[in-house]
Amino acid sequence: MNLKYSDMLGAFPDKNARHISLVKYSKSSCGVDFLLNTAESWEKPGWFNANKRYKTDFFEFYFFRKASGHLFLSGKKLMLHDDTVLIISPYQQQEWHVEIDKLDYTFLIFQEEFINNFLSDKYFMYRLLYCYQNEHPTYFEMNEAEREPLLQLLRLTKHELHEPVADSYHMIVAYLYQFLLLLNRYYARLFQLPFAPPQNNYAYQYKQLLEKNITRKVRVNDYAEMMGISRVCLNKAVENEFGVTAMHLLKQRLLQEVKNNLLFSDLSVKEIAYRLNFSEPNHLMRFFKQQTGQTITQFMEEYRNEKH
């Protein structure tokens, strides 16, 4: 995979998926001493013309002033437009179909480790409604006035990155923290999501465990046992924080894993069913139809048609 972004990132083969490259953040090739960077598209052109499937090990935020073309993100086709924001969580499969000279954007990328090293809240990124989101889109419109406070924080961050002093790390974390929270408030208002102060960490711990265990654990009871609480307690916590049941959250995450396997692996439906702990392929096919309204065959045919 020939990435034009090679001055900043390194591409490594992912042994778990034959046709997907894993793009890893590299501090040394990035030219800064932090697991974070921000720049304008004209300063560091992207790799979106690769037309290859890949995923990254870091969070990505794009503020498009000008955009055209489309993107496949975890099996969904997103049409790119002016004045939009795109947020991509780590390890989401991507495939960009764009013309580089028609894109004008500001980006921010960072590894979760960067902010976790500073904050004691290990669930912070899972509290952000747009991170690891399977229910609502993470691609949405934002006009110039709305994005300006966020872009100003990125400009301040950029200054600290390129002219670091003794407390630059702390300043960058402070800017990032404010950036993420302001964007979270905007996202909550945009999609009218619950935004009350959390009563406990159970919902966020559940979300974290889903990301790490969805290929092995497909019952809500399994997660409640892992957390040492009852299923009733877990469900109440999830409903309070996300406005949906624990089962709904699990099914949405499981559905995304099924789609990822269908689109980005050479596994058969039978192999996917057993990999994701369905007792037989028919149960997987029934689950897929119930969640999407489509058969797997219809879904794959639609995907192939969208690519051409």
C-alpha positions as CSV (number, residue, x, y, z in Angstrom):
1,M,0.0,0.0,0.0
2,N,1.7,3.3,-1.1
3,L,0.7,5.9,1.4
4,K,1.4,9.6,0.5
5,Y,1.3,10.1,4.2
6,S,4.4,8.2,4.8
7,D,6.3,11.2,6.2
8,M,4.0,10.9,9.2
9,L,2.7,7.4,9.5
10,G,3.9,3.8,9.0
11,A,1.9,1.1,7.3
12,F,2.3,-2.5,8.6
13,P,0.6,-5.7,7.4
14,D,-2.2,-6.9,9.7
15,K,-1.7,-10.6,10.1
16,N,-5.4,-11.1,11.1
17,A,-6.9,-9.7,7.9
18,R,-5.4,-10.6,4.5
19,H,-6.5,-7.5,2.5
20,I,-6.2,-4.8,5.2
21,S,-3.1,-2.8,6.1
22,L,-2.8,-1.5,9.7
23,V,-1.5,2.1,9.7
24,K,0.4,2.8,12.9
25,Y,1.2,6.1,14.4
26,S,4.9,6.8,14.5
27,K,6.3,9.6,16.7
28,S,9.7,9.4,15.0
29,S,8.4,9.7,11.5
30,C,5.9,12.3,12.6
31,G,8.6,14.7,13.7
32,V,7.1,15.5,17.1
33,D,7.6,14.0,20.5
34,F,3.9,13.3,21.1
35,L,1.4,10.6,20.2
36,L,-0.6,13.4,18.6
37,N,-0.5,15.7,15.6
38,T,-2.7,18.3,13.8
39,A,-2.2,20.0,10.5
40,E,-3.8,21.4,7.4
41,S,-4.3,19.2,4.3
42,W,-2.1,21.4,2.2
43,E,0.7,20.9,4.8
44,K,0.5,17.1,4.9
45,P,-1.5,15.5,2.1
46,G,-3.5,12.5,3.0
47,W,-3.4,8.9,1.8
48,F,-7.1,8.8,0.7
49,N,-6.2,8.2,-3.0
50,A,-4.8,4.7,-2.1
51,N,-8.2,3.1,-2.8
52,K,-7.1,0.3,-0.5
53,R,-8.7,-1.1,2.6
54,Y,-6.9,-0.2,5.8
55,K,-7.3,0.7,9.4
56,T,-5.4,2.8,11.9
57,D,-4.4,2.4,15.6
58,F,-5.3,6.0,16.4
59,F,-8.3,8.4,16.6
60,E,-8.9,10.6,13.5
61,F,-10.8,13.9,13.3
62,Y,-11.3,15.7,10.0
63,F,-12.9,19.1,9.6
64,F,-13.6,19.4,5.9
65,R,-14.0,22.9,4.4
66,K,-14.1,21.4,0.9
67,A,-14.7,17.7,0.1
68,S,-16.0,15.5,-2.7
69,G,-15.9,11.8,-3.3
70,H,-16.9,9.0,-0.9
71,L,-15.6,6.8,1.9
72,F,-16.4,3.3,3.0
73,L,-16.2,3.2,6.7
74,S,-16.8,-0.1,8.4
75,G,-19.1,-1.2,5.5
76,K,-21.0,2.1,5.2
77,K,-20.7,4.4,2.2
78,L,-20.3,8.0,3.2
79,M,-20.6,10.7,0.6
80,L,-18.2,13.5,1.4
81,H,-19.4,17.1,1.3
82,D,-18.2,20.6,2.2
83,D,-18.5,21.8,5.9
84,T,-18.6,18.4,7.5
85,V,-16.8,16.7,10.3
86,L,-15.7,13.0,10.3
87,I,-14.6,11.1,13.4
88,I,-13.0,7.7,13.1
89,S,-12.2,5.5,16.1
90,P,-9.2,3.1,16.0
91,Y,-9.3,-0.1,14.0
92,Q,-12.3,0.9,11.9
93,Q,-11.9,-0.4,8.3
94,Q,-11.6,2.4,5.8
95,E,-11.5,2.8,2.0
96,W,-11.3,6.3,0.5
97,H,-12.3,7.2,-3.0
98,V,-11.4,10.9,-3.4
99,E,-9.4,13.4,-5.5
100,I,-6.7,14.9,-3.3
101,D,-6.8,18.3,-4.9
102,K,-10.5,18.7,-4.1
103,L,-10.1,18.2,-0.4
104,D,-9.4,21.1,2.0
105,Y,-9.5,20.1,5.7
106,T,-7.9,20.3,9.1
107,F,-7.1,17.1,10.9
108,L,-6.3,15.9,14.4
109,I,-4.9,12.4,15.1
110,F,-3.8,10.9,18.4
111,Q,-3.4,7.6,20.2
112,E,-5.6,6.9,23.2
113,E,-2.4,6.4,25.2
114,F,-1.6,10.1,24.8
115,I,-4.5,11.3,26.9
116,N,-4.7,8.2,29.2
117,N,-1.2,8.9,30.4
118,F,-2.4,12.2,31.8
119,L,-6.0,11.4,33.0
120,S,-6.8,9.0,35.7
121,D,-10.2,8.2,34.1
122,K,-9.5,5.1,32.0
123,Y,-13.0,5.3,30.5
124,F,-12.7,8.9,29.3
125,M,-12.7,8.1,25.6
126,Y,-15.7,5.7,26.1
127,R,-17.6,8.6,27.7
128,L,-17.4,10.6,24.5
129,L,-20.6,9.9,22.6
130,Y,-18.9,9.9,19.2
131,C,-16.2,7.4,20.0
132,Y,-16.8,3.7,19.4
133,Q,-20.2,4.8,18.2
134,N,-22.4,2.2,16.3
135,E,-25.8,3.7,16.7
136,H,-25.4,7.3,15.3
137,P,-23.3,8.6,12.5
138,T,-19.9,10.1,13.2
139,Y,-20.0,12.1,10.0
140,F,-22.1,15.3,10.3
141,E,-22.4,18.9,9.2
142,M,-20.8,21.8,11.1
143,N,-20.6,25.3,9.7
144,E,-17.7,27.7,10.0
145,A,-18.9,29.5,13.1
146,E,-19.5,26.2,14.9
147,R,-16.2,24.7,14.1
148,E,-14.1,27.9,14.7
149,P,-13.7,27.4,18.5
150,L,-12.5,23.8,17.9
151,L,-10.1,24.8,15.1
152,Q,-8.7,27.5,17.4
153,L,-7.8,24.9,19.9
154,L,-6.1,22.9,17.2
155,R,-4.1,25.9,16.1
156,L,-2.9,26.4,19.7
157,T,-2.0,22.7,19.9
158,K,-0.1,23.0,16.7
159,H,2.0,25.9,18.0
160,E,2.9,23.9,21.1
161,L,3.9,20.9,18.9
162,H,6.2,22.8,16.8
163,E,7.6,25.2,19.4
164,P,7.7,23.1,22.5
165,V,8.7,24.4,25.9
166,A,8.8,22.7,29.4
167,D,5.1,22.6,29.9
168,S,4.0,22.0,26.3
169,Y,2.8,18.4,27.0
170,H,0.4,19.7,29.7
171,M,-0.8,22.5,27.5
172,I,-1.5,20.1,24.6
173,V,-3.4,17.8,26.9
174,A,-5.5,20.7,28.2
175,Y,-6.3,21.9,24.7
176,L,-7.2,18.3,23.6
177,Y,-9.3,17.8,26.7
178,Q,-11.3,20.9,26.0
179,F,-11.5,20.1,22.3
180,L,-13.0,16.6,22.9
181,L,-15.5,17.9,25.5
182,L,-16.7,20.8,23.4
183,L,-17.2,18.4,20.4
184,N,-19.0,16.0,22.7
185,R,-21.5,18.6,23.8
186,Y,-22.1,19.6,20.1
187,Y,-22.6,15.9,19.2
188,A,-25.0,15.3,22.1
189,R,-27.1,18.3,21.1
190,L,-27.1,17.4,17.4
191,F,-28.4,13.8,18.0
192,Q,-30.4,14.7,21.2
193,L,-28.5,12.1,23.2
194,P,-28.7,11.7,27.0
195,F,-26.2,14.0,28.6
196,A,-26.7,13.9,32.4
197,P,-23.8,13.5,34.8
198,P,-22.9,9.7,35.0
199,Q,-24.0,7.9,38.2
200,N,-21.3,5.3,37.8
201,N,-18.8,3.8,35.3
202,Y,-20.8,0.6,34.5
203,A,-22.1,1.8,31.1
204,Y,-18.6,2.9,30.0
205,Q,-16.9,-0.2,31.3
206,Y,-19.5,-2.2,29.3
207,K,-18.7,-0.3,26.2
208,Q,-15.0,-0.9,26.6
209,L,-15.5,-4.6,27.2
210,L,-17.7,-4.9,24.1
211,E,-14.9,-3.4,22.0
212,K,-12.4,-5.9,23.4
213,N,-14.5,-9.1,23.7
214,I,-17.3,-9.0,21.1
215,T,-15.7,-11.9,19.1
216,R,-15.8,-14.1,22.3
217,K,-18.7,-12.9,24.4
218,V,-22.1,-12.4,22.8
219,R,-24.4,-12.4,25.9
220,V,-25.2,-9.5,28.1
221,N,-25.0,-11.9,31.1
222,D,-21.3,-12.6,30.2
223,Y,-20.5,-8.9,30.5
224,A,-22.4,-8.5,33.7
225,E,-20.5,-11.4,35.2
226,M,-17.2,-9.9,34.1
227,M,-18.1,-6.6,35.8
228,G,-19.4,-8.3,38.9
229,I,-22.9,-6.8,38.8
230,S,-26.3,-8.1,37.9
231,R,-27.8,-7.9,34.4
232,V,-30.5,-5.6,35.8
233,C,-28.0,-3.2,37.2
234,L,-26.0,-3.2,34.0
235,N,-29.1,-2.6,31.8
236,K,-30.2,0.3,34.0
237,A,-26.7,1.9,33.8
238,V,-26.6,1.6,30.0
239,E,-30.2,3.0,29.6
240,N,-29.3,6.0,31.9
241,E,-26.2,6.9,29.9
242,F,-27.0,5.9,26.3
243,G,-30.8,5.8,26.2
244,V,-30.8,2.2,24.9
245,T,-30.7,-1.3,26.5
246,A,-27.5,-3.2,27.1
247,M,-28.8,-5.8,24.6
248,H,-29.4,-3.2,21.9
249,L,-25.8,-1.9,22.4
250,L,-24.4,-5.5,22.2
251,K,-26.5,-6.3,19.0
252,Q,-25.3,-3.1,17.3
253,R,-21.7,-3.9,18.1
254,L,-22.1,-7.5,17.1
255,L,-23.7,-6.5,13.8
256,Q,-20.8,-4.2,13.0
257,E,-18.4,-7.1,13.6
258,V,-20.5,-9.3,11.3
259,K,-20.3,-6.6,8.6
260,N,-16.6,-6.2,9.0
261,N,-16.0,-9.9,8.6
262,L,-18.3,-10.1,5.5
263,L,-16.6,-7.2,3.8
264,F,-13.0,-7.4,4.9
265,S,-12.2,-11.0,5.3
266,D,-12.2,-14.2,3.2
267,L,-14.3,-16.0,5.7
268,S,-17.4,-17.8,4.6
269,V,-20.7,-17.2,6.4
270,K,-20.3,-20.5,8.1
271,E,-16.8,-19.5,9.3
272,I,-18.0,-16.1,10.5
273,A,-20.9,-17.7,12.4
274,Y,-18.6,-20.0,14.3
275,R,-16.0,-17.3,14.9
276,L,-18.7,-15.1,16.5
277,N,-20.2,-17.9,18.5
278,F,-23.4,-18.4,16.6
279,S,-24.4,-22.0,17.1
280,E,-25.1,-22.4,13.3
281,P,-25.0,-20.2,10.2
282,N,-28.7,-20.0,10.0
283,H,-28.8,-18.2,13.3
284,L,-26.3,-15.6,12.0
285,M,-28.3,-15.1,8.9
286,R,-31.5,-14.6,10.9
287,F,-29.8,-12.2,13.2
288,F,-28.5,-10.1,10.3
289,K,-32.0,-10.0,8.6
290,Q,-33.6,-8.9,11.9
291,Q,-31.1,-6.1,12.5
292,T,-30.8,-4.8,8.9
293,G,-34.0,-5.8,7.1
294,Q,-31.7,-7.4,4.4
295,T,-30.3,-10.8,3.8
296,I,-26.6,-11.2,3.7
297,T,-26.7,-11.7,0.0
298,Q,-28.6,-8.5,-0.5
299,F,-26.2,-6.6,1.7
300,M,-23.2,-7.9,-0.2
301,E,-24.8,-7.2,-3.6
302,E,-25.6,-3.6,-2.5
303,Y,-22.0,-3.1,-1.4
304,R,-20.6,-4.3,-4.7
305,N,-23.0,-2.0,-6.6
306,E,-22.0,1.0,-4.5
307,K,-18.3,0.4,-5.3
308,H,-18.9,0.7,-9.0
